[in-house]
Amino acid sequence: MKRKLCRLGQTLAFEVDIEEQPEFELGDLGTRHDVLWYSKPPDWCRELLRTMLARSDLEEGYRDLLESKQLERMLYTAFEIEAKDQTTKGMKGDISNLSKLPLGFIVVRRGSSEDNASKGEPIRNRFERALIEFRKLHGPNNVFVVSFEDIDRLLERISQLDR
């Protein structure tokens, strides 16, 4: 699945990292994500930062913050891949780790059509419920749960568009 997400990201013109921490202020305290997609920041955004830095009346700490934001690339989305069952606590941990990012996807191995009744409830449905509960407790976020099948379908659709 990591290779598929990397190939998909590159096809869509994103810069792709694997098993890295997102580039932001947490540094070593940041969470490693399975796959990250970065985009180039818009020119207007980089120009606005340069304009702000040109001001002489900036607070020192704020100037340091602006200087740290070179914006060579911006995190667009992160993916966490769960190929096996998870506890509810683990699910909420994944959701929490993605919840402060611009866009996050939890990719699970089993969707409802991939399970039979003897294996119990599909992990995707459990993740969906955990996400709804997390949102009720912590507010809105841009985290979504998708299955491996969903990613395969998207790859198929995009490859058909490229023909």
N, C-alpha and C positions, 0 to 999 in steps of 0.2 A: 504494500500500500504506500509506503514512503516513496518508492520509485515512481509509482503512478502519480502521486501528488507533486513530486518534483517535475516530472515530465509535463504535467498539466500546467503547473506554474510557469515553466519556461515557455511553453506553447503560448501562454497568455501574456508573455513579455514581462514577467516578474523576475527579479533576482531571488534566488532560492537558497536557503540555508537549511541544514539538517542538524537536529540535536544541539541547537544553540540557544543561548539566552537572547531575548529581544534586546536590541540596542536602545536602552534608555537608562534613566538615572539610578536604577536599583543596582546596576553593576553585578557583582558576584552574588548579590542577594536575589537576583531575578531567577525565575523558573525556566528551566530548559524545556523547549517545546519540540515535538517530533519533527515538524516541518514549518518553516516560516517563509512567507512571501513578502518581498519588499518592492516598493515602486519608487520611481524618481519623484522628488517633491516638485510641485509646480514652480515655474520660474518666479511668479509673483511672490510666493512665500519666501523663497531665498532672498529676493530683493527687499522684501519688507524687513526681514531680520537684519540685513546689512544697513538699511535705513535706520532701524532702531539702534543699532550699535554705534552709528555715527553721532548720536546725541551725546553731548558732554555732561548732561545732568542726571545720568543713570546712577542708581544706588549701586554700590560695589558688588553686593551679592547678586543683584539682578543682572549686572553686566557679565559677571562670571557665568550665570545661567545662560544668557544669550550666546556667549562665546562657546559654550559647550554644545550648542545646537547648530552644528555645521550643516546638518540636513543633506548629507550626501544621498541618503535613501531614507524612506519612511516605511515603517512597518504597516503592511496592508492587512495581512491576516495570518493567523497561526492555527495549526492543526495538532490535536492530540489524538493518537490512534490507540484504541482499546480493542485488542484482538481476543480478549478473553473476559470472563465475567468479572465484575467489580462489586465491592461492597458499596452501599449507599454513601458511606463516609468518603470512600475513594472517588465516587462520582462527583460529590460536592466539591472535593478538592480539585478535580479537573476543571469543573465549572468555575470555581473561584480563581484558579490560575489564569484562565482565559478572560475573565469578566472585565478586566480593566483595559483590555486591548481593543483596538478599533473593530476587530471582527475575529471571532474564534469559532472553530468547528471541532466537535468531538466526533471522530469517525469510528463507528463500532462495527465489529465483525458480523454480528447477527442482526438482521432485520426480521420483521414478523414473518415474511415468507421463507426465510432461511431456517426457521426453527420448526420443530414439530412439537406437539403438545406435551410429549413425554419429557422434553428438556426444560419445561417450565416457561416462565414469561420471558419474552425476548429482552435482551439487554437494552436495545434501543428504546423500548417503551419505558423501562425503568429509568433510563437517563432522562427521557423527556419529562417524566414526573418529577425527578430530582431537580431538573432545571426550572420547572414551574414553581416548585417550592422555594428554591434559592431566590428566584425573582421576587416572590412574595416577601421574603425576609430581608433581602438586600437591595431591592430595586431593580430597575431595568438594566439590561446589558445586551451585548450583541453576540451572544453565544448560541450556537445551533447544534443539533444532533443529527447526524446523517449516517447512513449505512454504507458499507463497502459497495453494495449494489448501486447506491445513489451516485457514488464517485465513478463507478464503471459506466453507468448510463451517461453521465456528463462527458466523460472521455469519448464515448462513442458519438455523442451529438457533435462535439467539437471536431472530431476527426472527419465527420461527414461534411461539416461546413468548410473544412480545408480542401476538400476535393474539388 
